[in-house]
Amino acid sequence: MPEPFTDELIQALAEHAISQPADGVRIQLHGLDPNSGLPVEATAIKNRGCPWLMGMSSAVLLYDAGATATMDETGKNLDEWLNQAYEIFYPYTTGGYIGDDDYAEGDHGRDMFDSYYGRHLPKLKAVKRKYDPDNLFHHKLSIPLD
């Protein structure tokens, strides 16, 4: 998150927090020093220079969940709340953070690679083609060759 929280963001989060489940979801906000490290232009990570890193997760506690069907329904309910929180935050972010190996950008209809790498993607593709032209090291979040 490249900017301080706006009044609109705080209000939207407060309204959403009213319906937060008692257990199983969390939103983490980590304060960062935006002036530490290399400048954005010098790295493949477009999120450098941000004063905030936001992360979120959900978890179904096995001892509370019971049967598999109940666990699945509980997880869907937690994820629904978390996805709504994600959409509240998204307009205020620079995009996703690849370090979490998160598929959520694609799940939300966004281009994962644009969200994670932005304008750095063409440079990363060139490096990938040079050092891994056969795409030996690949998975859903790998830099594509083309």
Phi and psi in radians as a Rosetta constraint file:
Dihedral C 1 N 2 CA 2 C 2 CIRCULARHARMONIC -1.423 0.35
Dihedral N 2 CA 2 C 2 N 3 CIRCULARHARMONIC -0.211 0.35
Dihedral C 2 N 3 CA 3 C 3 CIRCULARHARMONIC -2.222 0.35
Dihedral N 3 CA 3 C 3 N 4 CIRCULARHARMONIC 2.793 0.35
Dihedral C 3 N 4 CA 4 C 4 CIRCULARHARMONIC -1.060 0.35
Dihedral N 4 CA 4 C 4 N 5 CIRCULARHARMONIC 2.769 0.35
Dihedral C 4 N 5 CA 5 C 5 CIRCULARHARMONIC -1.127 0.35
Dihedral N 5 CA 5 C 5 N 6 CIRCULARHARMONIC 2.357 0.35
Dihedral C 5 N 6 CA 6 C 6 CIRCULARHARMONIC -1.492 0.35
Dihedral N 6 CA 6 C 6 N 7 CIRCULARHARMONIC 2.853 0.35
Dihedral C 6 N 7 CA 7 C 7 CIRCULARHARMONIC -1.060 0.35
Dihedral N 7 CA 7 C 7 N 8 CIRCULARHARMONIC -0.626 0.35
Dihedral C 7 N 8 CA 8 C 8 CIRCULARHARMONIC -1.137 0.35
Dihedral N 8 CA 8 C 8 N 9 CIRCULARHARMONIC -0.729 0.35
Dihedral C 8 N 9 CA 9 C 9 CIRCULARHARMONIC -1.137 0.35
Dihedral N 9 CA 9 C 9 N 10 CIRCULARHARMONIC -0.791 0.35
Dihedral C 9 N 10 CA 10 C 10 CIRCULARHARMONIC -1.056 0.35
Dihedral N 10 CA 10 C 10 N 11 CIRCULARHARMONIC -0.747 0.35
Dihedral C 10 N 11 CA 11 C 11 CIRCULARHARMONIC -1.116 0.35
Dihedral N 11 CA 11 C 11 N 12 CIRCULARHARMONIC -0.795 0.35
Dihedral C 11 N 12 CA 12 C 12 CIRCULARHARMONIC -1.103 0.35
Dihedral N 12 CA 12 C 12 N 13 CIRCULARHARMONIC -0.713 0.35
Dihedral C 12 N 13 CA 13 C 13 CIRCULARHARMONIC -1.153 0.35
Dihedral N 13 CA 13 C 13 N 14 CIRCULARHARMONIC -0.706 0.35
Dihedral C 13 N 14 CA 14 C 14 CIRCULARHARMONIC -1.093 0.35
Dihedral N 14 CA 14 C 14 N 15 CIRCULARHARMONIC -0.744 0.35
Dihedral C 14 N 15 CA 15 C 15 CIRCULARHARMONIC -1.160 0.35
Dihedral N 15 CA 15 C 15 N 16 CIRCULARHARMONIC -0.662 0.35
Dihedral C 15 N 16 CA 16 C 16 CIRCULARHARMONIC -1.260 0.35
Dihedral N 16 CA 16 C 16 N 17 CIRCULARHARMONIC -0.600 0.35
Dihedral C 16 N 17 CA 17 C 17 CIRCULARHARMONIC -1.089 0.35
Dihedral N 17 CA 17 C 17 N 18 CIRCULARHARMONIC -0.425 0.35
Dihedral C 17 N 18 CA 18 C 18 CIRCULARHARMONIC -1.014 0.35
Dihedral N 18 CA 18 C 18 N 19 CIRCULARHARMONIC -0.592 0.35
Dihedral C 18 N 19 CA 19 C 19 CIRCULARHARMONIC -1.724 0.35
Dihedral N 19 CA 19 C 19 N 20 CIRCULARHARMONIC 0.192 0.35
Dihedral C 19 N 20 CA 20 C 20 CIRCULARHARMONIC -1.116 0.35
Dihedral N 20 CA 20 C 20 N 21 CIRCULARHARMONIC 2.302 0.35
Dihedral C 20 N 21 CA 21 C 21 CIRCULARHARMONIC -1.049 0.35
Dihedral N 21 CA 21 C 21 N 22 CIRCULARHARMONIC 2.636 0.35
Dihedral C 21 N 22 CA 22 C 22 CIRCULARHARMONIC -1.149 0.35
Dihedral N 22 CA 22 C 22 N 23 CIRCULARHARMONIC -0.562 0.35
Dihedral C 22 N 23 CA 23 C 23 CIRCULARHARMONIC -2.395 0.35
Dihedral N 23 CA 23 C 23 N 24 CIRCULARHARMONIC 2.720 0.35
Dihedral C 23 N 24 CA 24 C 24 CIRCULARHARMONIC 1.734 0.35
Dihedral N 24 CA 24 C 24 N 25 CIRCULARHARMONIC -0.126 0.35
Dihedral C 24 N 25 CA 25 C 25 CIRCULARHARMONIC -2.298 0.35
Dihedral N 25 CA 25 C 25 N 26 CIRCULARHARMONIC 2.603 0.35
Dihedral C 25 N 26 CA 26 C 26 CIRCULARHARMONIC -2.634 0.35
Dihedral N 26 CA 26 C 26 N 27 CIRCULARHARMONIC 2.580 0.35
Dihedral C 26 N 27 CA 27 C 27 CIRCULARHARMONIC -2.107 0.35
Dihedral N 27 CA 27 C 27 N 28 CIRCULARHARMONIC 2.215 0.35
Dihedral C 27 N 28 CA 28 C 28 CIRCULARHARMONIC -1.951 0.35
Dihedral N 28 CA 28 C 28 N 29 CIRCULARHARMONIC 2.364 0.35
Dihedral C 28 N 29 CA 29 C 29 CIRCULARHARMONIC -2.113 0.35
Dihedral N 29 CA 29 C 29 N 30 CIRCULARHARMONIC 2.118 0.35
Dihedral C 29 N 30 CA 30 C 30 CIRCULARHARMONIC -1.958 0.35
Dihedral N 30 CA 30 C 30 N 31 CIRCULARHARMONIC 2.143 0.35
Dihedral C 30 N 31 CA 31 C 31 CIRCULARHARMONIC -1.334 0.35
Dihedral N 31 CA 31 C 31 N 32 CIRCULARHARMONIC 2.324 0.35
Dihedral C 31 N 32 CA 32 C 32 CIRCULARHARMONIC -2.117 0.35
Dihedral N 32 CA 32 C 32 N 33 CIRCULARHARMONIC 2.768 0.35
Dihedral C 32 N 33 CA 33 C 33 CIRCULARHARMONIC -1.575 0.35
Dihedral N 33 CA 33 C 33 N 34 CIRCULARHARMONIC 1.853 0.35
Dihedral C 33 N 34 CA 34 C 34 CIRCULARHARMONIC -1.173 0.35
Dihedral N 34 CA 34 C 34 N 35 CIRCULARHARMONIC -0.209 0.35
Dihedral C 34 N 35 CA 35 C 35 CIRCULARHARMONIC -1.717 0.35
Dihedral N 35 CA 35 C 35 N 36 CIRCULARHARMONIC 0.010 0.35
Dihedral C 35 N 36 CA 36 C 36 CIRCULARHARMONIC -1.572 0.35
Dihedral N 36 CA 36 C 36 N 37 CIRCULARHARMONIC 2.709 0.35
Dihedral C 36 N 37 CA 37 C 37 CIRCULARHARMONIC 1.429 0.35
Dihedral N 37 CA 37 C 37 N 38 CIRCULARHARMONIC -3.017 0.35
Dihedral C 37 N 38 CA 38 C 38 CIRCULARHARMONIC -1.322 0.35
Dihedral N 38 CA 38 C 38 N 39 CIRCULARHARMONIC 2.700 0.35
Dihedral C 38 N 39 CA 39 C 39 CIRCULARHARMONIC -1.209 0.35
Dihedral N 39 CA 39 C 39 N 40 CIRCULARHARMONIC 2.749 0.35
Dihedral C 39 N 40 CA 40 C 40 CIRCULARHARMONIC -0.933 0.35
Dihedral N 40 CA 40 C 40 N 41 CIRCULARHARMONIC -0.724 0.35
Dihedral C 40 N 41 CA 41 C 41 CIRCULARHARMONIC -1.105 0.35
Dihedral N 41 CA 41 C 41 N 42 CIRCULARHARMONIC -0.393 0.35
Dihedral C 41 N 42 CA 42 C 42 CIRCULARHARMONIC -1.580 0.35
Dihedral N 42 CA 42 C 42 N 43 CIRCULARHARMONIC -0.039 0.35
Dihedral C 42 N 43 CA 43 C 43 CIRCULARHARMONIC -2.334 0.35
Dihedral N 43 CA 43 C 43 N 44 CIRCULARHARMONIC 2.985 0.35
Dihedral C 43 N 44 CA 44 C 44 CIRCULARHARMONIC -1.593 0.35
Dihedral N 44 CA 44 C 44 N 45 CIRCULARHARMONIC -0.031 0.35
Dihedral C 44 N 45 CA 45 C 45 CIRCULARHARMONIC -1.751 0.35
Dihedral N 45 CA 45 C 45 N 46 CIRCULARHARMONIC 1.983 0.35
Dihedral C 45 N 46 CA 46 C 46 CIRCULARHARMONIC -1.376 0.35
Dihedral N 46 CA 46 C 46 N 47 CIRCULARHARMONIC -0.139 0.35
Dihedral C 46 N 47 CA 47 C 47 CIRCULARHARMONIC -1.542 0.35
Dihedral N 47 CA 47 C 47 N 48 CIRCULARHARMONIC 0.059 0.35
Dihedral C 47 N 48 CA 48 C 48 CIRCULARHARMONIC -1.123 0.35
Dihedral N 48 CA 48 C 48 N 49 CIRCULARHARMONIC 2.647 0.35
Dihedral C 48 N 49 CA 49 C 49 CIRCULARHARMONIC 1.494 0.35
Dihedral N 49 CA 49 C 49 N 50 CIRCULARHARMONIC 0.131 0.35
Dihedral C 49 N 50 CA 50 C 50 CIRCULARHARMONIC -1.618 0.35
Dihedral N 50 CA 50 C 50 N 51 CIRCULARHARMONIC 2.438 0.35
Dihedral C 50 N 51 CA 51 C 51 CIRCULARHARMONIC -1.404 0.35
Dihedral N 51 CA 51 C 51 N 52 CIRCULARHARMONIC -0.207 0.35
Dihedral C 51 N 52 CA 52 C 52 CIRCULARHARMONIC -2.362 0.35
Dihedral N 52 CA 52 C 52 N 53 CIRCULARHARMONIC 2.470 0.35
Dihedral C 52 N 53 CA 53 C 53 CIRCULARHARMONIC -2.099 0.35
Dihedral N 53 CA 53 C 53 N 54 CIRCULARHARMONIC 2.173 0.35
Dihedral C 53 N 54 CA 54 C 54 CIRCULARHARMONIC -1.932 0.35
Dihedral N 54 CA 54 C 54 N 55 CIRCULARHARMONIC 2.337 0.35
Dihedral C 54 N 55 CA 55 C 55 CIRCULARHARMONIC -2.363 0.35
Dihedral N 55 CA 55 C 55 N 56 CIRCULARHARMONIC 2.717 0.35
Dihedral C 55 N 56 CA 56 C 56 CIRCULARHARMONIC -2.587 0.35
Dihedral N 56 CA 56 C 56 N 57 CIRCULARHARMONIC 2.707 0.35
Dihedral C 56 N 57 CA 57 C 57 CIRCULARHARMONIC -2.738 0.35
Dihedral N 57 CA 57 C 57 N 58 CIRCULARHARMONIC 2.859 0.35
Dihedral C 57 N 58 CA 58 C 58 CIRCULARHARMONIC -2.318 0.35
Dihedral N 58 CA 58 C 58 N 59 CIRCULARHARMONIC 2.697 0.35
Dihedral C 58 N 59 CA 59 C 59 CIRCULARHARMONIC -2.642 0.35
Dihedral N 59 CA 59 C 59 N 60 CIRCULARHARMONIC 2.381 0.35
Dihedral C 59 N 60 CA 60 C 60 CIRCULARHARMONIC -1.730 0.35
Dihedral N 60 CA 60 C 60 N 61 CIRCULARHARMONIC 2.103 0.35
Dihedral C 60 N 61 CA 61 C 61 CIRCULARHARMONIC -1.361 0.35
Dihedral N 61 CA 61 C 61 N 62 CIRCULARHARMONIC 2.078 0.35
Dihedral C 61 N 62 CA 62 C 62 CIRCULARHARMONIC -1.034 0.35
Dihedral N 62 CA 62 C 62 N 63 CIRCULARHARMONIC -0.698 0.35
Dihedral C 62 N 63 CA 63 C 63 CIRCULARHARMONIC -1.266 0.35
Dihedral N 63 CA 63 C 63 N 64 CIRCULARHARMONIC -0.282 0.35
Dihedral C 63 N 64 CA 64 C 64 CIRCULARHARMONIC -1.671 0.35
Dihedral N 64 CA 64 C 64 N 65 CIRCULARHARMONIC -0.350 0.35
Dihedral C 64 N 65 CA 65 C 65 CIRCULARHARMONIC -1.443 0.35
Dihedral N 65 CA 65 C 65 N 66 CIRCULARHARMONIC -0.658 0.35
Dihedral C 65 N 66 CA 66 C 66 CIRCULARHARMONIC 1.432 0.35
Dihedral N 66 CA 66 C 66 N 67 CIRCULARHARMONIC -2.274 0.35
Dihedral C 66 N 67 CA 67 C 67 CIRCULARHARMONIC -1.162 0.35
Dihedral N 67 CA 67 C 67 N 68 CIRCULARHARMONIC 2.754 0.35
Dihedral C 67 N 68 CA 68 C 68 CIRCULARHARMONIC -0.993 0.35
Dihedral N 68 CA 68 C 68 N 69 CIRCULARHARMONIC -0.741 0.35
Dihedral C 68 N 69 CA 69 C 69 CIRCULARHARMONIC -1.078 0.35
Dihedral N 69 CA 69 C 69 N 70 CIRCULARHARMONIC -0.691 0.35
Dihedral C 69 N 70 CA 70 C 70 CIRCULARHARMONIC -1.162 0.35
Dihedral N 70 CA 70 C 70 N 71 CIRCULARHARMONIC -0.709 0.35
Dihedral C 70 N 71 CA 71 C 71 CIRCULARHARMONIC -1.055 0.35
Dihedral N 71 CA 71 C 71 N 72 CIRCULARHARMONIC -0.768 0.35
Dihedral C 71 N 72 CA 72 C 72 CIRCULARHARMONIC -1.108 0.35
Dihedral N 72 CA 72 C 72 N 73 CIRCULARHARMONIC -0.802 0.35
Dihedral C 72 N 73 CA 73 C 73 CIRCULARHARMONIC -1.126 0.35
Dihedral N 73 CA 73 C 73 N 74 CIRCULARHARMONIC -0.728 0.35
Dihedral C 73 N 74 CA 74 C 74 CIRCULARHARMONIC -1.067 0.35
Dihedral N 74 CA 74 C 74 N 75 CIRCULARHARMONIC -0.796 0.35
Dihedral C 74 N 75 CA 75 C 75 CIRCULARHARMONIC -1.066 0.35
Dihedral N 75 CA 75 C 75 N 76 CIRCULARHARMONIC -0.732 0.35
Dihedral C 75 N 76 CA 76 C 76 CIRCULARHARMONIC -1.104 0.35
Dihedral N 76 CA 76 C 76 N 77 CIRCULARHARMONIC -0.714 0.35
Dihedral C 76 N 77 CA 77 C 77 CIRCULARHARMONIC -1.143 0.35
Dihedral N 77 CA 77 C 77 N 78 CIRCULARHARMONIC -0.732 0.35
Dihedral C 77 N 78 CA 78 C 78 CIRCULARHARMONIC -1.135 0.35
Dihedral N 78 CA 78 C 78 N 79 CIRCULARHARMONIC -0.776 0.35
Dihedral C 78 N 79 CA 79 C 79 CIRCULARHARMONIC -1.128 0.35
Dihedral N 79 CA 79 C 79 N 80 CIRCULARHARMONIC -0.609 0.35
Dihedral C 79 N 80 CA 80 C 80 CIRCULARHARMONIC -1.077 0.35
Dihedral N 80 CA 80 C 80 N 81 CIRCULARHARMONIC -0.792 0.35
Dihedral C 80 N 81 CA 81 C 81 CIRCULARHARMONIC -1.102 0.35
Dihedral N 81 CA 81 C 81 N 82 CIRCULARHARMONIC -0.772 0.35
Dihedral C 81 N 82 CA 82 C 82 CIRCULARHARMONIC -1.144 0.35
Dihedral N 82 CA 82 C 82 N 83 CIRCULARHARMONIC -0.696 0.35
Dihedral C 82 N 83 CA 83 C 83 CIRCULARHARMONIC -1.095 0.35
Dihedral N 83 CA 83 C 83 N 84 CIRCULARHARMONIC -0.644 0.35
Dihedral C 83 N 84 CA 84 C 84 CIRCULARHARMONIC -1.150 0.35
Dihedral N 84 CA 84 C 84 N 85 CIRCULARHARMONIC -0.712 0.35
Dihedral C 84 N 85 CA 85 C 85 CIRCULARHARMONIC -1.103 0.35
Dihedral N 85 CA 85 C 85 N 86 CIRCULARHARMONIC -0.723 0.35
Dihedral C 85 N 86 CA 86 C 86 CIRCULARHARMONIC -0.995 0.35
Dihedral N 86 CA 86 C 86 N 87 CIRCULARHARMONIC -0.782 0.35
Dihedral C 86 N 87 CA 87 C 87 CIRCULARHARMONIC -1.191 0.35
Dihedral N 87 CA 87 C 87 N 88 CIRCULARHARMONIC -0.520 0.35
Dihedral C 87 N 88 CA 88 C 88 CIRCULARHARMONIC -1.147 0.35
Dihedral N 88 CA 88 C 88 N 89 CIRCULARHARMONIC -0.762 0.35
Dihedral C 88 N 89 CA 89 C 89 CIRCULARHARMONIC -1.265 0.35
Dihedral N 89 CA 89 C 89 N 90 CIRCULARHARMONIC -0.636 0.35
Dihedral C 89 N 90 CA 90 C 90 CIRCULARHARMONIC -0.885 0.35
Dihedral N 90 CA 90 C 90 N 91 CIRCULARHARMONIC -0.802 0.35
Dihedral C 90 N 91 CA 91 C 91 CIRCULARHARMONIC -1.070 0.35
Dihedral N 91 CA 91 C 91 N 92 CIRCULARHARMONIC -0.287 0.35
Dihedral C 91 N 92 CA 92 C 92 CIRCULARHARMONIC -1.738 0.35
Dihedral N 92 CA 92 C 92 N 93 CIRCULARHARMONIC 0.078 0.35
Dihedral C 92 N 93 CA 93 C 93 CIRCULARHARMONIC -1.871 0.35
Dihedral N 93 CA 93 C 93 N 94 CIRCULARHARMONIC 2.942 0.35
Dihedral C 93 N 94 CA 94 C 94 CIRCULARHARMONIC -1.570 0.35
Dihedral N 94 CA 94 C 94 N 95 CIRCULARHARMONIC -0.017 0.35
Dihedral C 94 N 95 CA 95 C 95 CIRCULARHARMONIC 2.151 0.35
Dihedral N 95 CA 95 C 95 N 96 CIRCULARHARMONIC -2.974 0.35
Dihedral C 95 N 96 CA 96 C 96 CIRCULARHARMONIC -1.306 0.35
Dihedral N 96 CA 96 C 96 N 97 CIRCULARHARMONIC 2.845 0.35
Dihedral C 96 N 97 CA 97 C 97 CIRCULARHARMONIC -1.986 0.35
Dihedral N 97 CA 97 C 97 N 98 CIRCULARHARMONIC 1.941 0.35
Dihedral C 97 N 98 CA 98 C 98 CIRCULARHARMONIC -1.101 0.35
Dihedral N 98 CA 98 C 98 N 99 CIRCULARHARMONIC -0.383 0.35
Dihedral C 98 N 99 CA 99 C 99 CIRCULARHARMONIC -1.068 0.35
Dihedral N 99 CA 99 C 99 N 100 CIRCULARHARMONIC -0.282 0.35
Dihedral C 99 N 100 CA 100 C 100 CIRCULARHARMONIC -1.629 0.35
Dihedral N 100 CA 100 C 100 N 101 CIRCULARHARMONIC 0.013 0.35
Dihedral C 100 N 101 CA 101 C 101 CIRCULARHARMONIC 0.825 0.35
Dihedral N 101 CA 101 C 101 N 102 CIRCULARHARMONIC 0.971 0.35
Dihedral C 101 N 102 CA 102 C 102 CIRCULARHARMONIC -1.819 0.35
Dihedral N 102 CA 102 C 102 N 103 CIRCULARHARMONIC 2.202 0.35
Dihedral C 102 N 103 CA 103 C 103 CIRCULARHARMONIC -1.579 0.35
Dihedral N 103 CA 103 C 103 N 104 CIRCULARHARMONIC 0.050 0.35
Dihedral C 103 N 104 CA 104 C 104 CIRCULARHARMONIC -1.026 0.35
Dihedral N 104 CA 104 C 104 N 105 CIRCULARHARMONIC -0.589 0.35
Dihedral C 104 N 105 CA 105 C 105 CIRCULARHARMONIC -1.026 0.35
Dihedral N 105 CA 105 C 105 N 106 CIRCULARHARMONIC -0.831 0.35
Dihedral C 105 N 106 CA 106 C 106 CIRCULARHARMONIC -1.137 0.35
Dihedral N 106 CA 106 C 106 N 107 CIRCULARHARMONIC -0.649 0.35
Dihedral C 106 N 107 CA 107 C 107 CIRCULARHARMONIC -1.137 0.35
Dihedral N 107 CA 107 C 107 N 108 CIRCULARHARMONIC -0.437 0.35
Dihedral C 107 N 108 CA 108 C 108 CIRCULARHARMONIC -1.677 0.35
Dihedral N 108 CA 108 C 108 N 109 CIRCULARHARMONIC 0.227 0.35
Dihedral C 108 N 109 CA 109 C 109 CIRCULARHARMONIC 1.403 0.35
Dihedral N 109 CA 109 C 109 N 110 CIRCULARHARMONIC 0.253 0.35
Dihedral C 109 N 110 CA 110 C 110 CIRCULARHARMONIC -1.802 0.35
Dihedral N 110 CA 110 C 110 N 111 CIRCULARHARMONIC 2.741 0.35
Dihedral C 110 N 111 CA 111 C 111 CIRCULARHARMONIC -1.300 0.35
Dihedral N 111 CA 111 C 111 N 112 CIRCULARHARMONIC 1.991 0.35
Dihedral C 111 N 112 CA 112 C 112 CIRCULARHARMONIC -1.026 0.35
Dihedral N 112 CA 112 C 112 N 113 CIRCULARHARMONIC -0.764 0.35
Dihedral C 112 N 113 CA 113 C 113 CIRCULARHARMONIC -1.221 0.35
Dihedral N 113 CA 113 C 113 N 114 CIRCULARHARMONIC -0.625 0.35
Dihedral C 113 N 114 CA 114 C 114 CIRCULARHARMONIC -1.148 0.35
Dihedral N 114 CA 114 C 114 N 115 CIRCULARHARMONIC -0.749 0.35
Dihedral C 114 N 115 CA 115 C 115 CIRCULARHARMONIC -1.089 0.35
Dihedral N 115 CA 115 C 115 N 116 CIRCULARHARMONIC -0.750 0.35
Dihedral C 115 N 116 CA 116 C 116 CIRCULARHARMONIC -1.405 0.35
Dihedral N 116 CA 116 C 116 N 117 CIRCULARHARMONIC -0.677 0.35
Dihedral C 116 N 117 CA 117 C 117 CIRCULARHARMONIC -2.032 0.35
Dihedral N 117 CA 117 C 117 N 118 CIRCULARHARMONIC -0.361 0.35
Dihedral C 117 N 118 CA 118 C 118 CIRCULARHARMONIC 0.942 0.35
Dihedral N 118 CA 118 C 118 N 119 CIRCULARHARMONIC -2.334 0.35
Dihedral C 118 N 119 CA 119 C 119 CIRCULARHARMONIC -1.210 0.35
Dihedral N 119 CA 119 C 119 N 120 CIRCULARHARMONIC -0.135 0.35
Dihedral C 119 N 120 CA 120 C 120 CIRCULARHARMONIC -1.409 0.35
Dihedral N 120 CA 120 C 120 N 121 CIRCULARHARMONIC -0.228 0.35
Dihedral C 120 N 121 CA 121 C 121 CIRCULARHARMONIC -1.026 0.35
Dihedral N 121 CA 121 C 121 N 122 CIRCULARHARMONIC -0.781 0.35
Dihedral C 121 N 122 CA 122 C 122 CIRCULARHARMONIC -1.024 0.35
Dihedral N 122 CA 122 C 122 N 123 CIRCULARHARMONIC -0.692 0.35
Dihedral C 122 N 123 CA 123 C 123 CIRCULARHARMONIC -1.132 0.35
Dihedral N 123 CA 123 C 123 N 124 CIRCULARHARMONIC -0.726 0.35
Dihedral C 123 N 124 CA 124 C 124 CIRCULARHARMONIC -1.172 0.35
Dihedral N 124 CA 124 C 124 N 125 CIRCULARHARMONIC -0.647 0.35
Dihedral C 124 N 125 CA 125 C 125 CIRCULARHARMONIC -1.103 0.35
Dihedral N 125 CA 125 C 125 N 126 CIRCULARHARMONIC -0.691 0.35
Dihedral C 125 N 126 CA 126 C 126 CIRCULARHARMONIC -1.101 0.35
Dihedral N 126 CA 126 C 126 N 127 CIRCULARHARMONIC -0.722 0.35
Dihedral C 126 N 127 CA 127 C 127 CIRCULARHARMONIC -1.130 0.35
Dihedral N 127 CA 127 C 127 N 128 CIRCULARHARMONIC -0.753 0.35
Dihedral C 127 N 128 CA 128 C 128 CIRCULARHARMONIC -1.056 0.35
Dihedral N 128 CA 128 C 128 N 129 CIRCULARHARMONIC -0.811 0.35
Dihedral C 128 N 129 CA 129 C 129 CIRCULARHARMONIC -1.095 0.35
Dihedral N 129 CA 129 C 129 N 130 CIRCULARHARMONIC -0.604 0.35
Dihedral C 129 N 130 CA 130 C 130 CIRCULARHARMONIC -1.270 0.35
Dihedral N 130 CA 130 C 130 N 131 CIRCULARHARMONIC -0.795 0.35
Dihedral C 130 N 131 CA 131 C 131 CIRCULARHARMONIC -1.739 0.35
Dihedral N 131 CA 131 C 131 N 132 CIRCULARHARMONIC -0.268 0.35
Dihedral C 131 N 132 CA 132 C 132 CIRCULARHARMONIC -2.486 0.35
Dihedral N 132 CA 132 C 132 N 133 CIRCULARHARMONIC 1.039 0.35
Dihedral C 132 N 133 CA 133 C 133 CIRCULARHARMONIC -1.113 0.35
Dihedral N 133 CA 133 C 133 N 134 CIRCULARHARMONIC -0.383 0.35
Dihedral C 133 N 134 CA 134 C 134 CIRCULARHARMONIC -1.628 0.35
Dihedral N 134 CA 134 C 134 N 135 CIRCULARHARMONIC 0.042 0.35
Dihedral C 134 N 135 CA 135 C 135 CIRCULARHARMONIC 0.998 0.35
Dihedral N 135 CA 135 C 135 N 136 CIRCULARHARMONIC 0.705 0.35
Dihedral C 135 N 136 CA 136 C 136 CIRCULARHARMONIC -1.061 0.35
Dihedral N 136 CA 136 C 136 N 137 CIRCULARHARMONIC -0.744 0.35
Dihedral C 136 N 137 CA 137 C 137 CIRCULARHARMONIC -1.682 0.35
Dihedral N 137 CA 137 C 137 N 138 CIRCULARHARMONIC 1.709 0.35
Dihedral C 137 N 138 CA 138 C 138 CIRCULARHARMONIC -2.541 0.35
Dihedral N 138 CA 138 C 138 N 139 CIRCULARHARMONIC 2.647 0.35
Dihedral C 138 N 139 CA 139 C 139 CIRCULARHARMONIC -2.845 0.35
Dihedral N 139 CA 139 C 139 N 140 CIRCULARHARMONIC -3.060 0.35
Dihedral C 139 N 140 CA 140 C 140 CIRCULARHARMONIC -1.025 0.35
Dihedral N 140 CA 140 C 140 N 141 CIRCULARHARMONIC -0.533 0.35
Dihedral C 140 N 141 CA 141 C 141 CIRCULARHARMONIC -1.750 0.35
Dihedral N 141 CA 141 C 141 N 142 CIRCULARHARMONIC 0.081 0.35
Dihedral C 141 N 142 CA 142 C 142 CIRCULARHARMONIC -1.157 0.35
Dihedral N 142 CA 142 C 142 N 143 CIRCULARHARMONIC 2.666 0.35
Dihedral C 142 N 143 CA 143 C 143 CIRCULARHARMONIC -1.119 0.35
Dihedral N 143 CA 143 C 143 N 144 CIRCULARHARMONIC 2.218 0.35
Dihedral C 143 N 144 CA 144 C 144 CIRCULARHARMONIC -1.343 0.35
Dihedral N 144 CA 144 C 144 N 145 CIRCULARHARMONIC 2.732 0.35
Dihedral C 144 N 145 CA 145 C 145 CIRCULARHARMONIC -1.281 0.35
Dihedral N 145 CA 145 C 145 N 146 CIRCULARHARMONIC -0.593 0.35
